[in-house]
Structure formats: C-alpha cells, structure tokens
Amino acid sequence: MFKRLFKLVLWPIKKIVLFPLKFLLYSLLIFIAIVLFFQYRADYEVDTSPLTKIEYENCVEVIDSYEVSVNLLSEYVDNLDSYQREFLEERLPDSLQILLEPQTLDPDEFENIKGSLRTYLQGGRFPGFNGQALLPQAASLCRSGLG
C-alpha cells in the first residue's frame, strides 16, 4: 500500500518535472545533429583538416598581440569575396561577428573577445567527420591567418 501511495504521489511530479528536461535534451540533440549535418556538407574549398598543436599555438600567439591580430584580420576580411563573407556571417558565433569589421575593434573589446576566439579556435583542433576539424571554419581561419 505504501508503494502504491508513493507511486501515486511521485508519478505526476516525475512526469511534470522530467518532461521539460526531456524536451530540452531532445531539442538540443536534434539541433546539434542538424548543425553538424550542414556544416560537414559544406564545401570549404580549403584545408579544413584538424589543426596541429603547433598551428594552434601559433594562432594563439598571434591572437595575443592586438596590432598583429587586427592587421591579419583586416587583411583576411579584405580578401573575402561576397560568398565567403556571407558564409562567415552566417556561421560565426554572435560573440565573434565583430571580427568581420576589425577596424572598429578597440583594445578593450579585443581583450573581451580573445578568450572566445581561443575557445573557438580550439574547436579547430579536434577531429570531426570526413577528415575535417570539429569546427572547419576555425581551422580555415587559423590557416589563412598564418598563411
């Protein structure tokens, strides 16, 4: 009888509390699957293999210098054609969108973005599918900045 009463009390609570959590979890998994599907179908026409440790360290070293970073980013953005620019605008995280206009970036903003940029580039080190990096755009951005 105690077991039955326990089930009568906990069952509705369990259903009410766990339903939103299940919904959130499944929605998140579906979103990740969709993002990965479209990300790996894209033809980047550049080397998007995972970054080596040396490439990543060189990128981070470049990022530490404000002047060098702004100059490299300006050069990188100036060399983008309209398709590439649109592609980056769609796929760069919102916190990094300002990097597409590096001339407007002041040193304080740069300090705030530097940590996010390092984390983003770290995704270019991890292997994904089809021989690409987990974040192919990050690998491409790093290589073109160093090239």
C-alpha positions as CSV (number, residue, x, y, z in Angstrom):
1,M,0.0,0.0,0.0
2,F,2.8,2.4,0.8
3,K,4.4,1.6,-2.5
4,R,1.2,2.4,-4.3
5,L,0.8,5.7,-2.5
6,F,4.4,6.5,-3.3
7,K,3.7,5.9,-7.0
8,L,0.6,8.0,-6.9
9,V,2.4,11.0,-5.5
10,L,5.7,10.7,-7.3
11,W,4.5,9.7,-10.8
12,P,2.8,13.1,-11.6
13,I,5.7,15.0,-10.2
14,K,8.2,12.9,-12.1
15,K,6.2,13.5,-15.3
16,I,5.8,17.2,-14.8
17,V,9.4,17.8,-13.9
18,L,11.1,15.5,-16.4
19,F,9.0,16.3,-19.4
20,P,10.6,19.8,-20.0
21,L,14.0,18.4,-19.3
22,K,13.5,15.6,-21.9
23,F,12.1,18.1,-24.4
24,L,15.1,20.3,-23.9
25,L,17.6,17.5,-24.2
26,Y,16.0,16.0,-27.4
27,S,15.7,19.5,-28.9
28,L,19.4,20.2,-28.2
29,L,20.4,16.8,-29.7
30,I,18.4,17.5,-32.8
31,F,19.8,21.0,-33.2
32,I,23.4,19.6,-32.9
33,A,22.7,16.9,-35.4
34,I,21.3,19.5,-37.9
35,V,24.2,21.9,-37.4
36,L,26.7,19.0,-37.9
37,F,24.9,17.8,-41.0
38,F,25.0,21.1,-42.7
39,Q,28.5,22.0,-41.5
40,Y,30.0,18.9,-42.9
41,R,28.1,19.0,-46.2
42,A,29.6,22.5,-46.9
43,D,32.5,22.5,-49.4
44,Y,35.0,24.9,-48.0
45,E,37.5,24.6,-50.9
46,V,40.4,25.0,-48.4
47,D,42.1,22.7,-46.0
48,T,39.8,22.1,-43.1
49,S,41.6,19.2,-41.5
50,P,42.2,19.5,-37.7
51,L,44.8,21.9,-36.7
52,T,48.1,20.5,-35.4
53,K,49.3,21.6,-31.9
54,I,51.9,23.8,-33.5
55,E,49.4,25.5,-35.8
56,Y,47.0,26.2,-32.9
57,E,49.8,27.5,-30.7
58,N,51.0,29.8,-33.5
59,C,47.4,31.1,-33.9
60,V,47.1,31.8,-30.2
61,E,50.5,33.5,-30.2
62,V,49.2,35.8,-33.0
63,I,46.0,36.4,-31.1
64,D,47.9,37.7,-28.1
65,S,49.1,40.7,-30.0
66,Y,46.4,43.3,-30.6
67,E,48.1,45.1,-33.5
68,V,49.1,42.0,-35.4
69,S,45.7,40.4,-34.9
70,V,43.8,43.4,-36.2
71,N,46.1,43.7,-39.2
72,L,45.8,40.0,-40.0
73,L,42.0,40.1,-39.6
74,S,41.7,43.2,-41.7
75,E,43.8,41.5,-44.5
76,Y,41.7,38.3,-44.2
77,V,38.4,40.1,-44.3
78,D,39.5,42.3,-47.3
79,N,40.4,39.2,-49.3
80,L,37.0,37.6,-48.8
81,D,34.6,37.6,-51.7
82,S,30.9,38.2,-51.1
83,Y,30.1,34.5,-50.9
84,Q,32.8,33.8,-48.3
85,R,31.8,36.9,-46.3
86,E,28.2,35.8,-46.2
87,F,29.2,32.3,-45.3
88,L,31.2,33.6,-42.3
89,E,28.5,36.0,-41.2
90,E,26.0,33.1,-41.1
91,R,28.3,30.7,-39.3
92,L,30.5,32.7,-36.9
93,P,29.1,32.8,-33.3
94,D,27.4,36.1,-32.5
95,S,30.2,37.0,-30.0
96,L,32.8,36.8,-32.8
97,Q,30.8,38.7,-35.5
98,I,32.7,41.9,-34.7
99,L,35.8,40.3,-36.1
100,L,34.4,40.8,-39.6
101,E,34.9,44.5,-39.0
102,P,38.4,44.6,-37.3
103,Q,39.0,48.3,-37.9
104,T,36.2,49.1,-35.4
105,L,37.7,46.9,-32.8
106,D,39.3,48.7,-29.9
107,P,41.8,47.1,-27.5
108,D,39.2,46.6,-24.7
109,E,36.8,44.8,-26.9
110,F,39.6,42.8,-28.3
111,E,40.6,41.6,-24.7
112,N,37.0,40.6,-24.2
113,I,36.8,38.6,-27.4
114,K,40.3,37.0,-27.2
115,G,39.1,34.2,-24.8
116,S,36.1,33.4,-27.0
117,L,38.3,33.3,-30.1
118,R,40.8,31.0,-28.4
119,T,38.0,28.6,-27.4
120,Y,36.6,28.8,-31.0
121,L,40.0,28.0,-32.5
122,Q,40.3,25.1,-30.1
123,G,37.4,23.5,-31.9
124,G,39.6,23.5,-35.0
125,R,42.0,21.1,-33.3
126,F,39.5,18.3,-32.6
127,P,38.7,15.9,-35.4
128,G,35.2,15.8,-36.8
129,F,33.8,13.8,-39.7
130,N,35.2,13.3,-43.2
131,G,38.7,14.3,-42.2
132,Q,37.5,17.8,-41.3
133,A,38.0,19.6,-38.0
134,L,35.1,19.7,-35.5
135,L,34.9,23.4,-36.4
136,P,36.1,23.6,-40.0
137,Q,35.7,27.3,-40.2
138,A,38.1,27.8,-37.2
139,A,40.7,25.6,-38.9
140,S,40.4,27.6,-42.1
141,L,40.5,30.9,-40.3
142,C,43.7,29.9,-38.4
143,R,45.5,28.6,-41.5
144,S,44.6,31.6,-43.7
145,G,45.7,34.0,-40.9
146,L,49.0,32.3,-40.6
147,G,49.5,31.8,-44.4
